[in-house]
């Protein structure tokens, strides 16, 4: 089940979430009211140089404990509660926003935390591990994740997303099957700049998790989808793979397909990626939509057991589980694509776009 939508302005033009709301609401039957969420990029231009931590906690005391942890390891430049409209959802966690920068000098950091991004990942993972009932929902710059238990309209109104403007949006409508429906387990999942929404089942969750944890990524949100965000961050940011190469790792062609390929560099590279990253491969039926501050891309499993479509119009690219949702976001689409199994569709901001706000 699960509904997925996304839109990105290749020119960096900003808008509120009204169109993404229309697209995901059309697929309301793909969820069951136990999870929905959104990610938006470009929403904090005045604080774009700082990491924006969206933190969720069950109680005020736990938020205080989380703040003490954040204050220990970061410079808090600004902080405020995440604005919510709690008339429609009264029983909800606390949400707080911290704009931060690392406070530990480079020469005093632990091995593997020399880069600010690595430091951020390590400390966010440690917070999730050590502060009970408090979690980092998103940790990138000039972006945020807004998610919870409810329908897409419930969550949209709860977080007052009409008041935000971004150039790139993800939306998700969840239908929990093998994992619980709870606030932290709703989509999107995020680490640093990467956010993902997912439809399907990651049956390789166990081996993917065992592969990630020795590299500093800890899964604490009780859903298989979490590993996808961490794998994308590891492959693209940490290891420097291209999106196409990362897609080949996550959803590689069958070995029988590889054997039929003509000998050459492309075949050798594919064999090398499959061999090195065999524990990072995703098994199971899935469709994933991923975004960072510069791009958005879709990916399905190598048999395409979950739907995904994409379309374009006037320097916008749109993604959705259903074609009808694309037309909810834009009724004058110029091109509609249905990607092949394991084939990513990639939309990238134009090089002239400045991300300064």
LINRA-V561203 format. One record per run of one state. SS is the DSSP state (h for helix, s for strand, l for the rest). FROM is the first residue (numbers start at 0). TO is the last residue. If there is no record, write none. Layout:
# LINRA-V561203
ss=SS from=FROM to=TO
ss=SS from=FROM to=TO
This chain:
# LINRA-V561203
ss=l from=0 to=1
ss=s from=2 to=8
ss=l from=9 to=13
ss=s from=14 to=14
ss=l from=15 to=16
ss=h from=17 to=25
ss=l from=26 to=26
ss=h from=27 to=29
ss=l from=30 to=34
ss=s from=35 to=40
ss=l from=41 to=43
ss=h from=44 to=46
ss=l from=47 to=49
ss=s from=50 to=56
ss=l from=57 to=58
ss=h from=59 to=72
ss=s from=73 to=80
ss=l from=81 to=92
ss=s from=93 to=101
ss=l from=102 to=104
ss=h from=105 to=107
ss=l from=108 to=114
ss=h from=115 to=129
ss=l from=130 to=132
ss=s from=133 to=137
ss=l from=138 to=139
ss=s from=140 to=140
ss=l from=141 to=141
ss=s from=142 to=147
ss=l from=148 to=150
ss=h from=151 to=157
ss=l from=158 to=159
ss=h from=160 to=162
ss=l from=163 to=164
ss=s from=165 to=165
ss=l from=166 to=166
ss=s from=167 to=172
ss=l from=173 to=181
ss=h from=182 to=184
ss=l from=185 to=187
ss=s from=188 to=190
ss=l from=191 to=192
ss=s from=193 to=199
ss=l from=200 to=203
ss=h from=204 to=212
ss=l from=213 to=224
ss=h from=225 to=237
ss=l from=238 to=241
ss=h from=242 to=249
ss=l from=250 to=253
ss=h from=254 to=259
ss=l from=260 to=263
ss=h from=264 to=275
ss=l from=276 to=276
ss=h from=277 to=279
ss=l from=280 to=284
ss=s from=285 to=290
ss=l from=291 to=293
ss=s from=294 to=299
ss=l from=300 to=307
ss=s from=308 to=312
ss=l from=313 to=314
ss=s from=315 to=319
ss=l from=320 to=321
ss=h from=322 to=328
ss=l from=329 to=333
ss=s from=334 to=336
ss=l from=337 to=343
ss=s from=344 to=347
ss=l from=348 to=356
